[in-house]
Amino acid sequence: MTRGDWRVYAITDSHQARGRSHREIAEAAIRGGATAVQLRMKDEPARVMLDAAREIAPLCRAAGVAFIVNDRVDVALIAGADGVHIGQDDLPARDVRALMGPRALVGVSAATVEEGE
């Protein structure tokens, strides 16, 4: 993975999958030149998300593509993801950084300047 290469950031979203698995979407994204893949499963149980993350992490690693897990620090850590993307209602970024470690990628959604501070 090339740290900080965000030219093509693909998101596997359950609501947009159209019957394809997250693995299939990630594989297609990697073949298409994605430089980062984010696993986004808002409505699935943690175990289902972990299974998908365990399938996608090695694909990304082999291709040198950053693998990011949406919302779930626990899933990111267990699956060996490069990072996690959190929202305003998730754990605070400072605590996520402490859990993930200094080398992990940590992204935070911010719709306003105040949310970004």
N, C-alpha and C positions, 0 to 999 in steps of 0.2 A: 504494500500500500504506500502510495506517495502521500505523505502528510500534507494536507491543505490543498489537494487537487480537486476542486469542486466544479469542474467544467460541465459534467453531466451527472446530476444527482437524481437517481431513480428512487421512487418510493413505491413499495409494494403495498397497496391499500386494499383491504378486504372489500371495501365498498365499490371499488373500481375493477376488481379482478375478472369479472365476466366468465366465471367458471374455471379460471386458471389457478393453479396452486401458486403460492408465494415463491416456491422454488422455480417454477417455470417462468414466472415474471422476472426473477432475479437473473436466471440464466439468459433470457432474452436481452435483458438490460446490459449484462456484461458483454454478450456478443455484439451488441449495438454500440459499445464504446463507453458505457457508464464508468465513471471514476469513483462513484460512491453509490451504495445501495442501502436504503433504509427500510427496515421491516416495520410495517405499521399494521397492527391488528387490534383496533380499539375495542372490539366486542367479543374477543375470544378469551377463553380461560388461559391462565398463565402456562399450564402444561402444553396446550396446543401451540401457543406462541413459542415456547421453548423448543418443541419438536421442529418447528419451522426454522428457528434460529440455528439449531444444530445442523440442519441441512444446508443452510445458506452460508454460514460462516466459512466452511472450508472452500466453497466455490469462490467466494470473494478473496480469501487468502491466496489461493492458487493463482488468481488473476491479478493480484496486486491492487485490488479494489477495496476501498474503505467500507466496512460493514458497521452500520449504525442501527441500534434498536430503539424504537419509539417508546417512550414512557417508562419502560420496565428496566430499572437498574439491575435487579436480580437476574433477569433473563440475559441481559448483556454480559454480566460477569460470568455466569455459568456457561454460556455459549462461546465465550472468548471473543466477543465483538470488540471492534476498535473504539466504539464509543456509544453514546446514548443521546437521544434528543428528548428533552423534557418540556412540558408546558407549565403554565403559571399555577396550575392546581396540583402539580407533582411535587416531589421532594425539592427543597431549595437547592439551587445550583452549587452552593458552597458544600452542602452535605453530599451531593452527588459526586463532586470532585474528590472529596475525602474518601468515598467508597471506591470510586473507579481508579483513583491513582493519578499521578501527575502526567503520565503519557497518554491517557485516554482522551478521546475527543468528547467534549460535552457541549451540546447545542441547547439553546433555550429559545422558545417562542416568545416574542415580545411585540405587541401591537402598538405600544406607546413608549415614549422615552422613559417614563417612570418604570414601566415593566422591565426595561433593559438595564436599569441601574442596579 
